[in-house]
Every structure is written in structure tokens, then in C-alpha cells.
Amino acid sequence: MRLALRLAAKGRGRTSPNPLVGAVVVSGGRMVGQGYHRRVGGPHAEIHALHDAGRRAAGATLYLTLEPCVHRKKRTPPCVPTVIQSAVRRVVIAMPDPNPLVNGKGIRALRRAGVRVEVGRLQAEAERLNEAYSHRVRTGRPFVTLKAAMTLDGKIAAAGGESQWITGKAARRDAHRLRAGSDAILVGIGTALADDPRLTVRLTGRRARSERRPQPLRVVLDSRLRFPLSARMVKARAGGPVVVMTTATASKSRGAALEQKGVQVVRVPGAVSRVSLRYAVRALASLGISRLLVEGGGEVNAAFLKAGLVDRVVLYVAPKLLGGGDAVGVIGGASRRLAKALLLAPPNVTRLGNDLRLEARIHSPSKVKPKM
């Protein structure tokens, strides 16, 4: 099962809105087939593994990181009939699929066909692997990571907007790996106008070339459609699709001009002056986004935190002190009372050159985890 989990992870950044799934076929104590879900619209992991095993699958054990699908509301045929036809004797599944179209149905179908089924082998590891997929299925919104590079005193830019570069090369490389594992990257219009970012994954080296993945969707929150037609995101079409999320009252002609440039304009409900973040993330989930990376400025960061939409924070901290009350802080908006401060779970800390990477979950003791 550990091999199946490692195989499943190879599909990261390629399979959304589908989950990450790996499969291994074992016969007589030897692995005779393996596979993983490589891309959305392509064959699922068990199909690859069973094809790899061929006739050797008969009487074998199939290890799966996720319950096989049994429904037809997708691009590919259901996998359970293929598993049954392969004549495997036993199927070991790490975790049930939380999707209501599947949950338990695939397991029951296999058992009705006389296949021995075991569930729960390395389940915790499998659930971590597909945390974002499960989160979207259960909540109707993406798993949101808030990412920022900041100085030791919490500044993300000088008063004049200067921010390149706060952190060193090692931290920036890691940030691009974080982008590569995301389905979409989001910024506010302030960041888009001030920095004119490309928001692309830029990794180099042999491994990066061999693991080339589609560029994440690039999302800009822009209530008044000020996003310029000359922006680098618009010009760099190879960098992936661009979505501008705006309000229903924003200029129709401006929206049409952006769409002529290949930008998708999505209008979501909300106040005249601001895009509703709750509607925005649900709209992104409907586009198949499971992993959303927020790289906004202080105000966008504050708005996501205030709305309770952040699930994880990743902060790259440079050993620098910028100072100044007019410098840009990592979280803007109105300050909280100390008693109302957001709590984070104990962070994982990694050294990257001279910088630190802090990763932590938002501590939400009031939220009850849904039952599997």
C-alpha cells in the first residue's frame, strides 16, 4: 500500500477535480502490476495496474488507495466492473471515497461479486494525500492555503511596494513547488496592478522537466474590472488560463474586452464594491478546483481569514527587519482583540537556505470532522 500511495502522489497537479489514486497488483508475494491516475480524463489507477498485470491479475490482490468508482457521471467508465472481470481474488482499499456517488457503493459491488474486500490499510496516510479532494466534496469549496513571504517583523513589502526579493532562492523554489501542487493561484487586483505577476510555475532541472504539469488556473479578484489588457498574465497564454472574478454590476464592455483576450470573466454575487469570497470559492469548486493557493496582499489575506476560508498557512520568513508603520503587513484589515486572535496548530518548520518555512493549519476546535 505504501507503494500505491507513492504512485498516487505522482498525479498531484494533474488530476483535479478527480482524486489522487495509486494501485498495485500482487500475486504470489510479487508485484505484477502497478499504476496511478495520471491525468483528468485518462484511465484510472486500477485500470493501468490491471492492464500492466494482464492475466497475472487472476487470483491476485489489488491494493488501492481509494475505493473504486461505480458510477457513470464522469468522463471514463466505472472501474468496478473491470476489477471484477480481472478475476482478482482480494482488494485492499486504504479509504472509502467520500463522494456520495461512490461512498460504499464500490465496496458493496465488489463484495456482491464475491471479491474479498478489506478497508482501512494506511487510511490516515491516504486521507492526508486526498485531503483537498475530500474537503471539496464535503464542503463544496476548495482547500485553501494562504501563502506569503515576509520579513521577521511580518512585512511583505516596503511602503513604496518593493517586495522582490524578501526571501532567497531556496525559499522561492519551494514556493514554486507549492504552486505546482495547486489547482489555482489567486491574487487581488491590488497585487495584479502593483506587481504585474505571471503567477506561473517556474521550476528548472531534469526532475522538473520530467514531471511537467499543466499550469494552475490564475485567478484575480477584481470587483471593478480594472485588470489591464496588457497584463503579463494576459500576454503569457502558455502560462495557463486566467479567470477574473468580479461583481454583477461591473462594466459589461470591459468584461467583453477581457474575454476577447481569452480571459474568463466570472461574475459572482456580492456587494457592489467587493467580490463575495464565499461565492467566489464555490464558483472555483464548480470549475473543478480542489487546491486553491492564495498569494494576495495583506487585505486579501485578511479578508480570507475573516471569512473563515483559510485551511492552512505557509509562511516563508526571511531573517530581515524592515520596520516602519507604513510598510505592508502580511495581514491587513482591522486588528483583533488578543482574545479573538486566530489560533494555529503547532507549525512544521523547515530551514530553506537562510529562510524558514512555517506550515500550520488553522486551529478550529469547534469544527466537527465529518464521519467517513
Disulfide bonds with the S-S distance in Angstrom:
none
